[in-house]
Amino acid sequence: MAKAAAENASHGVFQVVFERYSRLELTYDYDRPTAIAGLECRLAKEMASPVAFGVFANFGCLHRSLLWRRADSSPLQWIKNPHAQVPTWSWMAYTGSIDYLDPPSTGVEWGRDIALETTAKPAKLTAPITAFTAEMMRKQSVLIMDNWTTADFQSLKCVVVGRELPSLPETQMEDEAYHILVVSLVQSKAACPEYERVGVATVQRAHLALECGSEPGRII
């Protein structure tokens, strides 16, 4: 219990720090990764986790730090960064304020096949890619898109970041909550198909084609 409480506290700290930082007005938008680098390193040391572009690599930390979202109805805008190749899975790639999805502190089954390799250049995020069901087509409003104008809904799939475990035995399977990244295919001819992150959401099992399995993918 003590360890879990400490981990939850550290998650809360980095989320508050990054939320506040995303609201600062920098002279140049592309300075987001540079201006916070020192603080990011201190947080990584406190959490004993490698970090890349505001996302921590250790299990659990990785999942929670991937679940950022735009803070309001305004779409996020991609930053053309002349100094760094910032991946789409990082909030530092965009202008605009962010918040985080808020899964419970306990009772979440995190995806074990999601991995962030921070020593790669650029940092490499790999994860199983899952398709949506036809039911999702009718529930598009539950998706929190980073920028609707760049999203082709027909091409969207997702990464299941975590599943909330039911608190009551009689909970129906279709009512389970799943926290996901919404992704769009960029390159299918690579050895590992490449996707870009385009949003985030909390959905129900009925929205996910879990029975069809998943395929490996890289989020760039």
N, C-alpha and C positions, 0 to 999 in steps of 0.2 A: 504493500500500500504506500509506503514512504517513497519508494522508487517511482511509482506511478504518479504520485502527487508532485514530485520534483520534475518529472518529464512534462506534466501538464503545465506547470508553472513556466518552464523554459519555452514551451510552445507559445504561451500567452505573451511572453516578453517579445519574442521576435515578431509575432504578428502585430502587436501594438507599434513596435518600432518601425516596421516596414509600412504599415498603414499611414502612420504620421509622415514618414519620409516621402511617400508617394504624393502627398499633398503639398510639398514644398515647391516653390517656383524657382527653378534653376535658370541661370543665364542661358545655358545650352541644354536642351532636353537630353542629348546624347551623353551628358556627364552623369547620368543616373548611376551606372555601375562604378564609376571612378570616385564620385563624391562620398559614397557610403562604404567604400572598400575597407577602411580602417575599422569602422564599427562592425561590419560584417565579419571580419576576422576575429574580433573579440567575442562576438556571439558564437562563432564556430568553436572557439576555444572553450567557452563555458559549456557548450553542448557536446563537446568532444565529438564533433562531426565535421567531415569535409563539407565544403559549401561551394556552389557555383551559381553566380547570378541570383542570389537571394533564395536559393533552394538548397536545403541541407540533405546530405546523402544517406545518413543513417536511417535504419528502419523506423517507421513511425514519424520521425522528423520529416523525412522525404515526403510522405503522403500528405501530412498536414500543410507543408509549405508549398505543395503543388496546387492546393485547393484555394488559390486566390481568385477573386472575382472583381469586376468593375464595381465601383462603389455606388453608382447612381445610374440613371437612364442614359447618360451621355456615353457614346461609344468611345472605346480606347483607340488611339491612333498610333500606327507603327512609326518608330523612330528610325530614320536613316542614320546609322552610326558609322562614322568614318574610321573609328578607332578599334571597334570590337564587333565580333559576330555574335550578337546576343540572340539566343534561341527563343522561339515562340512560347516555350513553356515558362519563361521568366517574365514577371511583370516589369522588369527593367527594360524590356524591348518596346514599351509603349508609354505614351503620355497619358495622364489621367490618374485619378485616385482609385485605390483598391481597398477592399475589405477581404475577409476570408469566410468561406463556408465554415460552419461551426458544428462539426460532429460531436457527439458526447465524448467526455473525457475517458470513459471506459465503454466496453461493449461494442467495439468496432473491430471487425476482421479486416485487416489491411491486406492489400494485394501483395503477395510475396514474390511475384515475378516482375515487379517494377524495380528498375535499377538505374542509378545515376553514377556514371563513371566520371569523376571530376578531374582525373589526370589526363583524360583525352583532350585533344585540341581540335575542335571545340569540345566542351563537355558533352557527354553522350548519354541520352535518356532512352532506355528501351522498355517496352511494356507490351503485354498482350492486347490486341485490338479486337473489340467486340462490336458486332453490328446492332443496329436498332431494329425494333419490330415495327409493323404497320401501326400499332397503337401509338408509338412515338410520333409518327407523322401527324397524328391528330392532337398531339399535346406539345407542339413546338414551343408554346409559351413558357414551359417550365425550364427551358434552356436559357442560361444567362450567357449570351454571346458577347465576345469581346468587341466585335464590330459587325453588326448585321449586314452591312453593305458588302462585306467580303465573303459572306458565307453562302455556299451552295448547299441547301439542305439535303438534296438528293445524294450528295457525296459524303455525308457525315457518318462517322462511326464514333466509338468512344473507348476510353481506357477506364476500367472499373478500379478506382483507387481504394475504395473501402466499402464494406457492407455492414450496416448496423445490425447487430444480433438482437433478435426479439427479446423483449423483457418478460413476455408472457408466453407460456407454452402453447396456448391456443391461437397465437398470432398466425394469420394466414400467410403463406409463403409469398403470395403476390403483393402483400402489403409491406414487405421489407423495403427499407430505404437503402439505396445505393448512391454513393458519392462518386461522380465521374468527371473526367476531362472529356470535352467534346473535341474531336479531331477531324481533319479533312486530308484526304490523300493528295500527296504532292508528286511522289515518284514511285511507280509500281515496278519498274524494271530493275531496281537495285536488288542485291542479294537479300536485304531486309527492307521491305517497303517503307518509305518515308512519309510521315504525316506532319502536319503543323497543328498546333493547338489553336482552336478558335473559340473556346468557351468552357464552361463548367456548369454543373447542375447537381441536384439531388433528385433522383427519379425512383420509380418503383420497378420491381422485377418484371412486370408486364411490359415495360418499355424496352427491355433488353433481350436480345436473341441468344440467351445463354446456352440453350440446348444445342445451338449450332456450333458451339466451341469458339475458339479465338485463334488468331494468327499473330506471329511475332511482328513487331513493328518498331521503328525508331521515330521518336518525336524530335524534329529539328527546330 
